[in-house]
Amino acid sequence: MSGVVVHLPSGSGGADGGEPYGDAVTLRLGPGQVARFGRGSASTPVELRLADAAISRLAGEIRATDDHWQLTNHSGTHSYLVENPEGAGEYLRVPPRRVGAPVPFEFSRVVLPTRGDLTVSFQVFAPDHVYLDPDATGAPWGGRTVTAYSLDESATYFLVLVALCEPRLRDQSRVAVPTTPQIVERLRGHVTGGALTARAVSSHIDYLAEEKLRLGGLDAREPGKGERRNGKREEIVGLALRFGLVREEHLALLPSLSGGGGRERQRPR
């Protein structure tokens, strides 16, 4: 896909007289084209009209390029958020008066601050990301480049890693990293992970931190270091999600949420 698609869902444009404002609007922008958004006026026309007193007449603009899009914030006081609904709570903040901030997400939600109860937001679908063909990248000089984090997705330690990351992948808010008993319970009934003990789970976590992800500065095996163990778990999850080592598709490796006698949890977003 070349260019971007901008979509304002019905009722997402704020409130006009206390009621959700606006019909759905979809814009298609080719490379170099611009769409402006804000409250608008007769002298300041905009392609996306957002009805809230806290939003400027000309709040900002979207510019499409060949392989991504840029966001300009015309507000002198408010920052805008660009969220990645398909990520683990990823977002970027575009500060006031920032011009042409590049957005790296393929699917984004732009959120503007308001004084009302209704959220003002719209969606932007960017061009598909292009990747190099791994078979076409030879190594003409010296040895081959090694993988920074070599993880076997069929290994039990990777299953434990997915269980650690699961709450963050299913909910964009920051939630506590699962404890060892919670991981044991989560993997109960799994073909290979169902027989894991608490000690085995702790060993896999230490192996991930010390050998696979090579985290330094935290020793989870010192007696009386519960806070350090929690810190190590946080660091493991943070690194795995930042670098995409664990993604939403990996949740399929875990037992069904509706099974095992437990209550059904939230589905991935």
N, C-alpha and C positions, 0 to 999 in steps of 0.2 A: 504494500500500500504506500503510495506517495502522497504527501500532505497529511492533514489531520482531520478528524471529525470531532466537532464540538457539540455536545448534547446537553440541553437544559431540560431535565424532566419536568413534567407537569406539576405545578405547585411548589417547585423548588426555588422559585425566584423571589422568595421573601413573602411579606404580608402587606396587602393593600386594604386598609380599613379593617384590619384584624383578621382577614380571610386570606388563605393561601392564594398567591398571585401567579397568574400566567399559565398559558398553554405550553405544551412541549415545543421546543425549538431545536432543530438540528441543522448545523452548518458544516459544509465541506470546504476546507481551505487547501488550495494548492500551494506549492513552494513559493514563498514570498508574499502570500496573501495575509491579511490582518483582520482579526475580528475584535471589536471593542466591546467592553462590558461596563455596566454601571446603571445608575438611575436614569440617565439620559434626560434630554430636554429638547425643545424645538431647535435650539441653537447648538446642541451637543447630541447628535444622533448616535445611537449605539446599536450593535447587532444583537446583544443579549441584554435585555432590560431587567434589572434587579430592583425590586421595590422594598427598600428599607432606608430609613432616615440616616442611618450610620454609614451608608455607602455613597461614595462621591458620584457626582453626575457622570464623570468619566473616571471610573475606578481603575481601569487597566486595559491591557490588550494582549491578545495572543497572536504570535507570528509563527507561521509554519515554515519549516525549512525542508530540505530534501530528506533528512533522516531523523529529525526530532522537532520539538517546538520550544518556543521561548515565551516567557511570561514577563510582562512589564507592569509594575505596580505604580500607578499614578498618585496613590494616596500619600499625603504628607505625614500621616499619623499611624495608620494601621498596617500591620503585616498580614500577608495572606499565606494560607497553608496549601500545599500541594501534597495530597495523600496518595499512597499506592494501595488501593483496596485489595490487591492480590498479594501483597507482601506481609511481612510480620510487623505491622505497625510502622512501616517506613513512611517518612514524610520529609519535606523540605520546607523551610520558611523563607518567603520572599519579603524582605524588609521594605519599608516605605521608600519610594522614589527609585527603586532598583529597576534598571533597564535591561531587558533581554536576558533574564535568568534562564539558562538552559534546563530543561526538565528531562531526567533520564528514564522515566517510567513509560512503559508501553500503554498502560491504562492509568489515568489519574483522576482524582477528584479535587477540584479547586474549591476551597472553603473560605468564605469571607466573614469577618466578625460582624455581628448585628446587635441591636438593642432589643429585639423581639425574641419570642420563644421558638420561632421557626428558623431552621438552619438555611442559609443561603449558599448554595453550591451548584456546580455544574461539572460535567464530565468531559474529559478530553481523551480521545483514542489516537495514539501516535503511530507512525509507521512501524511495521514489524522490525525488530532488531536484526541486524545482519551479522552472522558469525563466519569466521574463517573455516574452511574445510580442513579438518584435522589430517586427512590423508594427503592434502596438497601442501602441507607445511613440512618440508624436509629439513634436514640438519646438515647443510653443506660445510659448516665450520665446526669441527670438534664433535663432542658428544651431544646426545639429545638432551633437551631441557627436561628436568625432572618435575614431578607434581609437588606443589607446596604441601598439600594435605592429602596423603594417600589413604583413602577410606574404602573399605570393602563393604558394600551395601548389603551383602548377604551375611555379614558377621553379626554375632550377638552384641558386640559393643556398639555397632551402629544402631541396632534396635533400641538399646538403652539411650543412645544419643537422641533418637527420634522421640522417645517418650519424654526426655528432658525438655525438648523444644516444643512439644505438642501444645501446651497452654498458650504460648506466645503465637504459634501459627494459627490457632483457632480464634484468638481474640486480640484485637489491636491494642488494647490497654495493657499496661505493664502488670503482670501477675507474678505471684511467687513461683519460683522454680520447684518442681515436684521433689518431695523428699524420697529417701530410699524406700520406705514402706509403701509409699504411693506408687512408685515405679514397679515394685514387686506385684502389687495388686493390679496395676494397669496391664501388665504383661501376662497375668494369669490366664491360662487357656490358650496361649500362643503355642504353636507346634514346637518351636525351639526355645522360646523364652519363658514358657509357662512354669518350668521347674527352677527358675532362678531364685536364689536366696538373697537376703539382704546383704550378706557378706560378698556374694558374687557380684551384685550390682555395684557395690562400693568399689570393688576391684576393677570393674569395667570403667567406672568413672575416673579412677586414678590412671588407668591405662590410656584413656582418651586424653586426659590433661597432660600427662607426662611424656607419652610416646607419640601419639597421633597428632595432637594439636600443639604440643610443646609449649605449654603455658608455664611461665616462670614466676617465682616469687611467692607461691602459695604451696604449703605442704599440708595436705589433707590427712596425713597419717600420723602426725604428732598427737599425743594424747591431750585431751581437753581443748581441741582446736575446732569446735563445732562451727564457729563463725568463719574460720578459714575454709572449712569444707563448703559452707554455703557460698562463700566468695568464689571458690573454684567452680561450683556449678553455674553460678551467674556468668563467669568468664567463659566457660565452655559454650553455654547457650548463646551468649552475645557474639562470640566469634563465629559459631556455626551459622547463625542467621545473617550476620553481616556479609559473609562471603558466600552465602547460598549453598553451604555444604548440606544443609537440611532444608527441604522445600515442602510445599503442601502436598505434592504427589507422593512424598515419602510416608505420609500419614496412612496410606493404604497398607503399609507393612505391619501396622498395629492391629490388635484384635478389634472387632466391631464394637463401637461404643454402645450399641443397644443390647449387646449380648453380655454374658457373664454375670447376669443378675444385678448389674449396676444400673443406676439411672442413666438415661440417655443424655449425652452432653451436646453442646452446641456444635453444629456442623461447621466445616471450614468455610471461611468467607471467600 
